[in-house]
Amino acid sequence: MRIGAGRREDDFEINVISLIDVLLTLLMFFVLTTTFVQHSRMQVTLPQADTHDAQAARDPFVLLIDRDGRYYIDSNEVLNPGLDSLKESIERFGGDNRARPVILRADALTPHQAVVTAMDALAQLGFTHLSIATTQTPTTAGP
């Protein structure tokens, strides 16, 4: 008489619940780290200037204009490039503080009209502290 004759061999199982937990954790990590990529790090060639302001503005409101004349407010594109929609977007993202510093980052090849439109929208809304971002001109070594 065999005691173990009625038993069959145990089926081999892989517990996938812990693997799913690890995969979901990795997925959440990658999703969270890629959603914080800022669009303001677009390739914008800033115009050059000889002077440099060492004082950094606190909590600035960034208005970016690319070389095609498209507006970006704090990494969000303004879909309609008209003055009214630009003013509406500035009001939405700028808040009620009209003394908040505004940094205008325009590409060096941006049409002049796009920069003037942005400055006009800011002036009509009452923003008083406007800075235009530039890059410092490389100094040449004298003889």
Order of alpha helices (4+ residues) and beta strands (2+ residues): alpha-beta-beta-beta-beta-alpha-beta-alpha-beta-beta
